[in-house]
Amino acid sequence: MTRPDDIELKLERRGRASFGGHAFDRGRPERRLTVEALVDGLPLTTVRADLYEENLAARGVGDGCYGYVFALPVSLLESGRAIETRIANFDEAVGQTLILASAAPEQRVEAGCVDWTGGLRFTGWVASEGEETPWVRAFLDEKAVAEAPAARWRHVDPPHSAPRRGFDLVLPARFADGQVWSVSFRNNEGRELSGSPIQFFAFEHGLAAELSRLADAPGLRPQAEHFDRLLPGALSFADYASERDRFRPPASVGGDACWAVAVVEGDGLEATLDSLNAQNHGEWSCVALSTTTDAFSFDSGELADFARSHAGEARWFLFLAPGVVLDPDALARFNLAAAAHPAASLIYADWDNVGEDGGVWPVAHPAFDYERLLEQGYFAAAFALPRSTVLEAAEARVNSLHRLANFAFDRRDAAGRAIHLPGAAARVPSDLFNGAADCLRRATLDHLRALGVAAEAMAEEVDDAPTCRVRRQWSCKPTISIVIPTRNRHDLLANCLDSVFSAAARQRAEIIVVDNDSRDPRTLDYFALLSGQGVKILRVPGPFNFSRLNNLAAAEARGDFLCFLNNDVVARDNFWLEEMLSRHADDSVGAVGAKLLWPSGVVQHGGVTLGVNFSPLHAFRDRIDEDPGYGGLLRVAHECGAVTAACMTTPRALFLETGGFDAVRFPINFNDVDYCLKLAALGRRIVFTPHAKLLHLESASRGRDGAIDAAGRFKRELRNLRDKWGAALMNDPNYNPTLALSDPPYSALAWPPRSLAPRLRNIPRPRLAPPGF
């Protein structure tokens, strides 16, 4: 039985109104304690002690994840005398008291920071002590011209135990006039942010469009287009409703092909039928299918009867959930896409989410994403199928939109023929998906069974957003080699290895530590200890070259798969490696990446988005761990342009076949992005899974790329990436052309949007310059 003496509890003041510390059970380090905070005996809040604390990890205390932090109202602290924390989930009283008057003196902290990311968009963070959301205001000649809440999150170096409040502010369109403006930024207290004032300029439709309007000389166009790639314009999501028409292709009318439309009955059916009657494409027939268990399930017999007897000669069928309201030219857009792509296996479009308050928010889909289809059924509310597929589905007694949405992909070659229409074609009520999690799970399992894939699927519904976590099963468990490069910093390496040993044992993984010229005696002693435990130590002397170190280890590895892991990554459970390997049971997957968090709880890696400021960038770095992400992307596995090699799995044979990481062009940076693009060029899928979640201290062992030589190297390697994969950077199929390419991704609209033409999932092609160029 745990005694009070077994509990270590620490409390300290960390800011004006923020407090933190740690709490753990010495005898049961796997236990996570809950801490209750009281002021003058009055209970105010409870927090879970599960944040990463580097000093605890250095002491060898479990996985180091026993920290906690909380903030209290300033008004209460000014009148209170003592703050106390105690263990909430413990039978006997264990607590610690801090006298507020004797706490560490308050230090003046930085007000925040602001950066210009291109166009009219500015991002940054604000220091905040209370629970209320702080605001940022932009001033021109002492007159406020815009404001925004700091409702996002930021991790700020050096690492903090608590995240910073991030903001995203877009100035009014009148400032996009090509003139140079100077704007300052202040927080709630009127304090100016670091980086302010900022001089900027922007063009309403981009510099290239401006020069075209002015009949520019042809030689200026490449420079203007390059400028627009480096400093892309952006528009706030909040402005979407008033600018919606700019994010859709021109109204379409074309062809006289007859279409069949099947609508599931339910709330909003009348609005759906009214929008169908308003279509400017006049050739269609319609059926309302009786609903069964939810808004996505219907009577399969009625669909079969309609398809065989009442759909006429329709070559394509449009399927709609109840309450989906089509734009007047929606059917015409689907029809034009079908005519342009007669071999298409399926067609779907973006839509708008309509909230309870009537607000309209754009749901911008990727080009076809198979992994996301399985876990989210992301386009199941409105999509089109060719007649042959519908007849087969009717014969198979398919009875839900989710199963219809994945039925076409019961044939493995269909994924390459799925068409996506950028720009909203309909409006969808925000509560449409409520209660459909089990329907999605059944549809996903039925699809995988049809492919002969053994898998488990677990339905989840958080915030009325249904998902289905899929875990494919191996008929024969593969072997894997975990590769960890390191230099000195035995404390980091020990922390990493202690956290991954259990997962490695579950998978019978080989562990290879790549030693790059370690000299620290304690590290060398630790290597000797590891060797005795079966860990392979591969000595690779010479300058640090991340690509070369991993390539040499891959050549020595014995596993079927490789797991590249940084020495400053800490696992939070024993199942992350199993989750990542399960994705590879589908042999179309080339690489899998995990969700990585800063110790502050802010997302460090949520997949890599290509093209942001003409570069690759980690997605969702403005989100806290439990945030669902844009479109729920932080809750479901999905495809992305690349994943980070800080935690990446890939087939060893494929890695060797493609030459591994490029140690010449990308010795330190972008080697993982280049490798993922090489895999995509071979038709392999790159998958990010949030179900494998680890902590990342990022470059703690060798320091950040802040030195002059490192900065020059970074620029050189970025230039190499742009030279080789420039076209791919600007055409990430996983990122919608209506979304902004300014930092951070998934948080603003492109201004102007890029191509709105129907698109397949494009295959990237490298451009290799001759030597000397």
C-alpha positions in Angstrom: 0.0 0.0 0.0 1.3 3.4 -0.9 2.4 5.6 2.1 2.6 9.4 2.3 6.3 9.1 2.4 6.3 7.5 -1.0 4.8 10.6 -2.6 7.1 13.4 -3.8 5.2 16.7 -4.3 6.7 20.0 -5.3 5.1 23.4 -5.8 6.6 26.6 -7.0 5.6 30.0 -8.5 6.4 30.3 -12.2 4.8 33.6 -13.1 2.6 36.3 -12.0 -0.4 34.0 -11.7 1.0 30.6 -12.8 2.2 27.8 -10.6 3.7 24.4 -11.3 5.7 21.6 -9.9 5.6 17.8 -10.0 4.0 14.9 -8.2 4.8 11.2 -8.4 4.6 8.0 -6.4 8.1 6.6 -5.9 6.9 3.0 -5.5 4.6 3.1 -8.4 6.1 5.3 -11.2 3.4 4.1 -13.7 0.8 5.9 -11.6 -0.4 9.4 -12.7 -1.5 11.6 -9.8 -4.1 14.3 -9.8 -3.2 17.5 -8.0 -5.8 19.8 -6.4 -5.0 23.5 -5.9 -6.4 25.5 -3.0 -6.1 29.2 -2.0 -6.6 29.8 1.7 -8.2 26.4 1.9 -10.7 27.0 -0.9 -10.4 24.3 -3.6 -10.2 26.0 -7.0 -8.9 23.6 -9.7 -7.5 20.1 -10.3 -4.8 19.1 -12.8 -3.2 15.9 -13.9 0.5 15.5 -13.2 1.6 14.1 -16.6 3.7 16.8 -18.2 7.3 16.1 -19.1 9.9 17.4 -16.6 13.5 17.2 -17.8 15.0 17.3 -14.3 13.0 14.3 -13.3 14.0 12.4 -16.4 17.6 13.3 -15.6 17.1 11.8 -12.1 15.8 8.6 -13.7 12.3 9.1 -12.3 10.2 6.9 -14.6 9.5 8.5 -18.0 9.8 12.0 -16.5 6.1 12.8 -17.2 5.0 13.9 -13.7 4.8 17.7 -14.1 1.8 19.9 -13.6 1.0 23.6 -14.2 -2.0 25.8 -13.5 -3.0 29.5 -13.5 -5.2 31.3 -11.0 -7.2 34.6 -11.3 -4.9 37.5 -10.4 -7.7 39.1 -8.3 -7.8 36.1 -6.1 -4.1 35.9 -5.7 -3.9 39.6 -4.6 -6.3 38.9 -1.7 -5.1 35.4 -0.8 -2.4 34.5 1.7 -1.4 31.0 0.9 -1.7 28.5 -2.0 -1.7 24.8 -1.3 -1.5 21.7 -3.5 -2.5 18.3 -2.4 -2.9 14.8 -4.0 -6.5 14.4 -4.9 -6.5 10.7 -5.7 -4.8 9.6 -2.4 -6.5 8.4 0.8 -4.1 10.2 3.2 -3.4 13.9 3.2 -0.3 14.7 1.2 0.2 18.4 0.4 2.5 21.4 0.2 1.8 25.0 1.1 3.3 28.1 -0.5 3.0 31.5 1.3 2.2 34.0 -1.5 4.0 36.9 0.2 7.2 34.9 0.4 7.0 33.4 -3.1 9.6 34.3 -5.7 9.3 38.0 -6.7 7.3 38.6 -9.8 9.5 39.1 -12.9 8.6 41.3 -15.9 8.0 38.9 -18.8 8.1 39.6 -22.4 4.7 40.8 -23.7 4.8 38.5 -26.7 6.2 38.4 -30.3 4.8 39.0 -33.8 6.0 38.0 -37.3 4.8 38.9 -40.8 4.1 35.7 -42.7 3.2 37.3 -46.0 0.3 39.2 -47.5 -1.9 40.7 -44.8 -1.2 37.9 -42.3 0.7 38.2 -39.0 1.2 35.5 -36.4 2.8 35.3 -33.0 2.2 34.7 -29.3 1.2 36.7 -26.2 2.2 36.2 -22.6 -0.9 35.4 -20.5 -1.3 34.5 -16.8 -5.0 34.2 -16.4 -7.6 31.8 -17.9 -9.2 34.5 -20.1 -8.2 34.6 -23.7 -5.9 37.6 -24.4 -6.3 39.8 -27.4 -3.9 41.4 -29.8 -4.6 44.7 -31.6 -2.9 46.2 -34.7 -2.4 50.0 -34.8 -1.7 52.4 -37.6 -0.9 55.9 -36.5 -2.2 55.1 -33.0 -5.6 54.0 -34.5 -6.7 50.4 -34.1 -7.2 48.8 -37.5 -7.7 45.1 -36.6 -7.7 42.7 -33.6 -7.7 39.0 -32.9 -7.9 36.7 -29.9 -4.8 34.7 -28.9 -6.9 31.5 -29.1 -4.2 29.3 -30.6 -1.1 27.9 -28.9 2.7 28.3 -29.4 5.8 26.5 -28.0 8.4 29.2 -27.4 12.1 28.5 -26.8 13.6 27.7 -24.4 11.1 25.0 -23.5 8.5 26.1 -20.9 6.3 23.9 -18.7 3.3 25.7 -20.1 2.4 26.7 -23.7 2.1 30.3 -24.9 -1.1 31.8 -26.3 -0.8 32.1 -30.1 -2.6 34.4 -32.4 -3.3 34.8 -36.1 -4.3 38.3 -37.3 -5.2 39.3 -40.9 -5.4 43.0 -41.7 -8.3 44.5 -43.7 -8.1 44.1 -47.5 -7.7 47.8 -48.1 -4.0 47.4 -47.1 -3.4 45.1 -50.1 -2.6 48.1 -52.3 1.1 47.6 -53.0 2.1 50.4 -50.7 4.5 50.1 -47.8 2.7 50.3 -44.5 4.0 50.3 -40.9 1.8 48.7 -38.3 2.4 48.1 -34.5 1.0 45.3 -32.3 0.0 45.5 -28.7 -1.5 43.1 -26.1 -4.4 43.6 -23.7 -2.3 45.7 -21.4 -1.2 48.0 -24.2 2.4 46.6 -24.2 4.0 46.4 -27.6 5.0 43.0 -28.8 8.6 42.0 -29.8 9.1 42.5 -33.5 6.7 45.4 -33.7 6.4 47.7 -35.5 6.5 45.8 -38.8 6.8 47.3 -42.3 5.0 45.3 -44.9 3.3 45.5 -48.3 0.7 43.3 -50.1 -1.2 43.0 -53.4 -4.8 42.1 -53.6 -4.4 39.2 -56.0 -0.7 38.7 -55.7 2.2 40.4 -57.4 2.0 38.2 -60.5 -1.6 39.2 -61.1 -0.8 42.8 -60.4 2.0 42.8 -63.1 -0.3 41.0 -65.5 -2.9 43.8 -65.0 -0.3 46.4 -65.7 0.9 44.6 -68.9 4.3 43.7 -67.4 7.4 42.8 -69.3 7.6 39.0 -69.6 10.9 38.8 -67.8 9.3 40.1 -64.6 6.7 37.3 -64.3 9.0 34.6 -63.0 10.3 37.0 -60.3 6.8 37.9 -59.3 5.6 34.3 -59.1 8.6 33.5 -57.0 7.7 36.4 -54.7 4.2 35.1 -54.3 5.6 31.7 -53.4 7.8 33.1 -50.7 5.3 35.6 -49.3 1.8 34.1 -50.0 -1.3 36.1 -49.3 -3.9 34.9 -46.8 -7.4 35.7 -45.7 -9.0 34.9 -42.3 -11.5 32.1 -42.1 -13.8 34.6 -40.4 -14.0 36.5 -43.7 -14.9 33.5 -45.8 -18.7 34.0 -45.8 -18.4 37.4 -47.5 -15.7 36.3 -50.0 -17.1 32.8 -50.6 -17.5 33.2 -54.4 -13.8 33.9 -54.8 -13.1 30.4 -53.5 -15.2 28.6 -56.1 -14.7 28.2 -59.8 -17.0 30.3 -62.1 -20.5 29.0 -62.3 -20.6 26.0 -64.5 -23.1 24.8 -67.1 -22.2 22.1 -69.6 -23.4 18.9 -71.1 -26.8 17.3 -71.1 -25.9 14.0 -69.5 -28.6 12.6 -67.2 -27.7 12.1 -63.6 -29.4 10.0 -60.8 -29.5 11.5 -57.4 -30.1 9.5 -54.2 -30.9 11.4 -51.0 -31.2 9.7 -47.6 -34.3 10.8 -45.7 -34.0 12.7 -42.5 -33.9 16.2 -41.0 -33.2 18.7 -43.7 -34.5 16.5 -46.6 -36.8 19.3 -47.8 -33.9 21.8 -48.0 -31.8 19.2 -49.9 -34.6 18.6 -52.5 -35.2 22.4 -52.9 -31.5 22.9 -53.7 -31.8 20.0 -56.2 -34.7 21.7 -57.9 -32.7 24.9 -58.2 -29.8 23.2 -60.2 -28.8 24.8 -63.5 -28.1 21.3 -64.8 -31.6 20.1 -65.6 -31.2 16.4 -66.5 -31.6 14.3 -63.4 -33.9 11.9 -61.6 -34.1 11.5 -57.9 -35.0 9.1 -55.1 -35.4 9.6 -51.3 -34.1 6.5 -49.6 -35.7 5.5 -46.3 -33.3 6.0 -43.4 -32.7 3.2 -40.9 -30.3 3.8 -38.0 -28.7 7.1 -38.7 -28.4 9.9 -41.3 -26.0 7.8 -43.4 -27.8 4.4 -43.4 -30.7 3.5 -45.7 -32.8 0.7 -47.1 -30.5 -1.2 -49.6 -33.5 -2.6 -51.4 -34.7 0.8 -52.4 -31.3 1.8 -53.8 -31.3 -1.5 -55.8 -34.8 -0.8 -57.2 -33.9 2.8 -58.1 -30.7 1.8 -59.8 -32.2 -1.0 -61.9 -35.6 0.4 -62.7 -36.0 4.2 -62.2 -32.6 5.8 -62.8 -33.0 5.7 -66.6 -29.8 5.9 -68.5 -27.9 7.9 -65.9 -24.2 7.1 -66.1 -23.4 8.7 -62.8 -25.2 8.8 -59.4 -24.8 11.6 -56.8 -25.4 10.5 -53.2 -26.4 13.0 -50.5 -27.0 12.9 -46.8 -30.1 14.7 -45.5 -29.6 18.4 -45.0 -26.9 18.8 -47.6 -27.8 22.0 -49.6 -26.3 22.0 -53.1 -25.0 25.2 -54.8 -27.0 25.9 -58.0 -24.1 24.8 -60.2 -23.0 21.8 -58.1 -24.5 19.1 -60.4 -23.0 20.9 -63.4 -19.6 20.8 -61.8 -19.8 17.1 -61.1 -21.0 16.5 -64.6 -18.1 18.5 -66.2 -15.6 16.6 -64.0 -17.1 13.2 -65.1 -17.0 14.2 -68.7 -13.3 15.3 -68.4 -12.4 12.1 -66.5 -14.5 9.3 -67.9 -12.5 6.6 -66.1 -13.0 8.2 -62.7 -13.8 5.8 -59.9 -15.5 8.5 -57.7 -15.9 12.3 -57.5 -16.3 14.5 -54.4 -16.1 18.2 -53.6 -15.4 20.5 -50.8 -18.3 21.8 -48.8 -19.1 24.5 -46.2 -19.9 23.7 -42.6 -22.9 25.6 -41.3 -22.9 26.0 -37.6 -25.9 26.4 -35.2 -25.5 30.2 -35.3 -25.6 30.2 -39.1 -21.9 30.8 -39.5 -20.3 29.4 -42.6 -16.8 27.7 -42.5 -15.0 26.1 -45.4 -14.2 22.4 -45.2 -11.4 22.1 -47.7 -10.6 18.5 -48.5 -7.4 16.9 -49.8 -7.0 15.0 -53.0 -8.0 11.4 -52.4 -6.8 10.2 -48.9 -7.4 6.5 -48.4 -6.3 6.4 -44.8 -8.5 9.3 -43.9 -11.4 7.7 -45.7 -11.1 4.6 -43.5 -10.9 6.5 -40.2 -13.2 9.5 -40.9 -15.2 8.9 -44.1 -14.4 12.5 -44.8 -16.5 13.0 -48.0 -19.4 10.6 -47.3 -22.0 13.4 -47.1 -21.8 14.2 -50.8 -20.1 12.2 -53.6 -20.7 10.6 -57.0 -20.2 7.1 -58.3 -20.4 5.7 -61.8 -23.4 3.5 -62.7 -21.4 0.2 -62.8 -20.2 0.7 -59.2 -23.7 1.5 -58.0 -25.1 -1.6 -59.6 -22.4 -3.7 -57.9 -23.1 -2.1 -54.6 -26.8 -2.7 -54.9 -26.1 -6.4 -55.7 -23.9 -6.5 -52.5 -26.8 -5.0 -50.5 -24.7 -2.0 -49.4 -26.9 0.1 -47.0 -24.9 3.1 -45.9 -23.2 6.2 -47.5 -20.0 5.3 -45.6 -19.9 1.9 -47.2 -20.8 3.3 -50.7 -18.0 5.9 -50.2 -15.4 3.1 -49.8 -17.0 0.5 -52.0 -15.3 1.7 -55.2 -11.9 1.0 -53.5 -12.7 -2.7 -53.0 -10.7 -2.7 -56.2 -7.1 -1.6 -55.4 -6.6 0.3 -58.7 -9.5 2.7 -58.0 -7.6 5.1 -55.7 -5.6 6.6 -58.5 -8.8 7.5 -60.4 -10.7 9.4 -57.6 -11.4 13.0 -58.5 -11.5 15.9 -56.0 -13.3 19.2 -56.9 -11.6 22.1 -54.9 -14.1 24.8 -53.8 -17.3 24.3 -52.0 -20.2 22.7 -53.9 -22.7 22.4 -51.0 -23.5 23.4 -47.4 -23.5 20.8 -44.7 -25.1 21.2 -41.2 -22.5 20.8 -38.5 -24.5 18.2 -36.6 -25.0 15.9 -39.6 -22.4 13.4 -38.5 -23.7 13.0 -34.9 -24.2 9.3 -34.0 -22.6 7.9 -37.2 -19.5 6.4 -35.6 -20.7 2.8 -35.6 -21.9 3.2 -39.2 -18.4 4.3 -40.2 -16.8 1.4 -38.3 -19.0 -1.2 -39.9 -18.4 0.2 -43.4 -14.6 0.3 -42.8 -14.5 -3.3 -41.6 -16.7 -4.5 -44.5 -14.4 -2.8 -47.0 -11.2 -4.3 -45.4 -12.8 -7.8 -45.3 -13.6 -7.4 -49.0 -9.9 -6.8 -49.6 -9.0 -9.8 -47.4 -7.3 -7.5 -44.8 -7.5 -8.6 -41.2 -8.1 -5.6 -39.0 -9.6 -4.2 -35.9 -11.7 -1.0 -35.8 -12.8 1.0 -32.8 -15.5 3.6 -33.2 -15.1 6.9 -31.3 -17.2 10.0 -31.1 -15.7 13.1 -29.5 -17.4 16.5 -29.8 -20.0 14.9 -32.2 -17.3 14.0 -34.7 -17.3 10.3 -35.4 -14.0 8.5 -36.2 -12.9 4.9 -36.6 -9.4 3.9 -35.4 -8.1 1.2 -37.6 -5.4 -1.3 -36.7 -4.4 -3.8 -39.5 -3.1 -7.1 -38.3 0.0 -8.9 -39.7 -0.3 -12.6 -40.5 3.4 -12.9 -39.6 4.8 -10.3 -37.2 7.6 -8.4 -39.0 11.0 -7.6 -37.5 12.1 -4.0 -37.0 15.4 -2.2 -36.2 15.3 1.0 -34.2 18.1 3.4 -35.3 19.1 6.2 -32.9 22.0 8.5 -33.8 23.7 10.3 -30.8 26.7 12.2 -29.7 27.5 12.5 -25.9 24.4 13.5 -23.8 24.0 10.1 -22.2 21.2 11.6 -20.2 19.1 12.2 -23.2 19.8 8.8 -24.7 19.1 7.0 -21.5 15.8 8.8 -21.2 14.9 7.9 -24.7 15.9 4.2 -24.4 14.2 3.7 -21.1 11.0 4.9 -22.6 11.2 2.7 -25.7 12.6 -0.6 -24.3 9.1 -2.0 -23.6 7.7 -1.2 -27.0 10.9 -2.7 -28.6 10.5 -5.9 -26.5 6.9 -6.2 -27.7 8.0 -6.2 -31.3 11.3 -8.0 -30.7 13.0 -5.0 -32.2 16.7 -4.6 -32.7 18.1 -1.4 -31.3 21.1 0.3 -33.0 22.7 3.3 -31.4 24.8 5.2 -33.9 27.7 6.9 -32.0 29.0 10.0 -33.8 32.3 10.8 -32.0 31.1 10.7 -28.4 33.9 11.7 -26.0 32.1 12.1 -22.7 33.3 9.4 -20.3 29.8 8.9 -18.8 28.4 8.3 -22.3 31.1 5.8 -23.1 30.4 4.0 -19.9 26.7 3.9 -20.8 27.5 2.5 -24.2 29.4 -0.4 -22.5 26.3 -1.0 -20.3 24.0 -1.0 -23.4 26.2 -3.5 -25.2 25.8 -5.9 -22.3 22.0 -5.5 -22.7 22.0 -6.5 -26.4 22.0 -3.0 -27.9 24.2 -2.6 -30.9 26.6 0.3 -30.8 27.7 1.4 -34.3 30.7 3.8 -34.3 30.6 6.4 -37.1 33.3 9.1 -36.7 33.4 12.4 -38.6 31.3 15.5 -38.9 27.7 15.2 -38.0 25.8 14.1 -41.1 22.3 12.8 -40.1 21.7 11.2 -43.5 25.0 9.4 -43.5 24.7 8.1 -39.9 21.2 6.6 -40.6 22.2 5.2 -44.0 25.2 3.3 -42.5 22.9 1.9 -39.7 20.3 0.9 -42.2 22.9 -1.1 -44.1 23.8 -2.9 -40.9 20.3 -3.5 -39.7 18.6 -6.9 -39.7 14.9 -5.9 -39.4 12.3 -5.9 -42.2 11.5 -2.4 -41.2 13.5 0.6 -39.9 12.4 3.0 -37.2 14.4 6.2 -37.3 14.3 7.8 -33.8 16.0 10.9 -32.4 17.8 10.5 -29.1 15.7 13.4 -27.7 12.3 11.6 -28.2 10.5 10.1 -25.3 7.7 7.5 -25.7 4.6 7.9 -23.6 3.3 4.3 -23.9 4.3 0.9 -25.0 2.1 0.7 -28.1 3.4 3.5 -30.4 5.7 1.2 -32.4 2.9 -1.4 -32.8 0.6 1.3 -34.1 3.1 2.5 -36.7 3.9 -1.0 -37.9 0.2 -1.8 -38.3 0.0 0.9 -41.0 2.7 -1.0 -43.0 0.5 -4.1 -43.2 -0.8 -2.2 -46.3 2.1 -2.5 -48.7 1.2 0.7 -50.4 2.5 2.6 -47.4 6.1 3.8 -47.8 6.6 5.7 -44.5 4.7 6.4 -41.3 5.2 9.3 -38.9 4.0 9.8 -35.3 2.4 12.7 -33.5 5.2 14.6 -31.6 4.6 17.0 -28.7 6.8 19.6 -27.1 7.1 19.1 -23.3 4.7 22.1 -23.0 1.9 20.0 -24.6 1.9 21.9 -27.9 2.1 19.9 -31.1 5.5 19.8 -32.6 4.8 17.5 -35.5 1.4 16.7 -37.0 2.7 15.6 -40.4 4.5 17.8 -42.9 2.7 20.2 -45.2 4.5 21.1 -48.5 4.7 24.6 -50.0 4.3 26.8 -46.9 6.4 29.8 -47.8 7.8 27.6 -50.6 9.1 25.2 -47.9 8.0 22.1 -46.0 6.6 22.8 -42.6 5.3 20.8 -39.7 1.5 21.0 -39.5 -0.5 22.0 -36.4 2.3 23.7 -34.5 -0.3 26.1 -33.3 -2.4 23.5 -31.6 -2.5 22.0 -28.1 -2.4 18.2 -27.7 -6.2 17.6 -27.4 -7.1 20.0 -30.2 -8.9 18.1 -33.0 -7.0 20.0 -35.7 -8.5 21.4 -38.9 -11.1 19.0 -40.2 -10.3 16.6 -37.3 -6.9 15.8 -38.8 -5.2 15.4 -35.4 -7.7 12.7 -34.5 -7.3 10.4 -37.5 -4.6 8.8 -39.5 -4.2 10.6 -42.8 -1.8 11.0 -45.7 0.6 13.9 -45.9 3.4 15.3 -48.0 6.1 14.0 -45.6 6.8 13.0 -42.0 9.7 13.7 -39.8 12.6 11.2 -39.3 12.6 12.2 -35.7 10.2 9.2 -35.5 9.6 7.5 -38.8 9.1 3.9 -39.9 9.8 2.6 -43.4 10.5 -0.8 -45.1 14.3 -1.4 -45.0 14.3 -2.9 -48.5 12.6 0.1 -49.9 15.0 2.5 -48.0 18.0 0.7 -49.5 16.4 0.5 -53.0 15.8 4.3 -53.1 19.3 5.1 -51.8 18.1 6.1 -48.4 18.7 9.7 -47.2 20.6 12.0 -49.5 23.9 12.6 -47.6 25.2 15.1 -50.2 22.2 17.4 -50.8 20.6 17.0 -47.5 23.1 16.1 -44.8 21.2 17.7 -41.9 17.9 19.2 -43.0 15.0 18.0 -45.3 16.5 14.5 -45.8 13.2 13.1 -44.5 11.1 15.3 -46.8 13.3 14.3 -49.8 13.0 10.6 -48.9 9.2 10.8 -48.5 8.9 12.6 -51.9 11.0 9.8 -53.5 8.6 7.3 -52.1 5.6 9.3 -53.3 7.2 9.4 -56.8 7.1 5.5 -56.7 3.4 5.6 -55.8 3.9 4.9 -52.1 1.7 6.6 -49.5 3.1 8.7 -46.6 0.9 8.3 -43.5 0.8 10.3 -40.3 -0.9 8.6 -37.3 -1.9 10.5 -34.2 -2.4 7.2 -32.4 1.4 7.0 -31.9 2.2 9.9 -29.7 5.6 10.8 -28.3 7.4 13.8 -26.7 10.2 15.5 -28.6 12.8 18.0 -27.2 14.0 18.7 -30.8 17.8 19.0 -31.4 18.6 19.0 -27.6 21.6 16.9 -28.1 23.4 19.0 -30.7 21.8 22.4 -30.2 19.6 24.3 -32.6 20.7 25.5 -36.1 21.3 29.0 -34.9 25.0 29.4 -35.7 26.1 31.3 -38.8 27.4 28.1 -40.5 24.3 26.2 -39.6 22.0 29.0 -40.9 24.0 29.0 -44.2 23.7 25.2 -44.4 20.0 25.4 -43.8 19.5 27.9 -46.6 21.7 25.8 -48.9 19.7 22.6 -48.2 16.4 24.4 -48.6 17.6 25.7 -52.0 18.5 22.1 -52.9 15.0 21.0 -52.0 13.4 23.8 -54.0 15.5 23.0 -57.0 14.7 19.3 -56.9 11.1 19.3 -55.8 9.9 22.8 -56.5 6.8 21.7 -58.4 5.9 19.2 -55.7 6.3 21.8 -53.0 3.6 24.0 -54.7 1.2 21.1 -55.5 0.9 19.1 -52.3 -2.2 16.8 -53.1 -2.9 16.6 -49.3 -3.3 20.3 -49.0 -6.3 22.1 -50.5 -5.5 25.0 -53.0 -8.0 27.2 -51.2 -5.9 27.1 -48.0 -3.1 29.6 -47.3 0.5 28.7 -47.9 1.6 31.0 -45.1 2.7 29.8 -41.6 1.0 28.1 -39.9 -0.8 25.8 -42.4 -4.5 24.9 -42.0 -5.3 28.2 -40.3 -6.2 30.7 -43.1 -7.4 30.9 -46.7 -5.2 31.4 -49.7 -5.5 34.9 -51.1 -6.0 34.4 -54.0 -6.7 30.7 -54.1 -4.6 28.5 -56.4 -6.0 26.3 -59.2 -9.6 25.2 -58.6 -9.6 22.6 -61.4 -10.7 19.0 -60.7 -7.6 17.1 -59.5 -6.4 13.6 -59.2 -3.8 12.6 -56.6 -0.7 13.8 -58.5 2.6 11.9 -58.4 5.6 14.2 -57.7 8.5 14.2 -60.2 12.0 15.4 -59.2 14.0 17.8 -61.3 17.7 16.9 -61.2 20.0 19.7 -62.2 23.3 18.7 -63.9 26.5 18.9 -61.8 27.6 22.5 -61.2 24.0 24.0 -61.3 
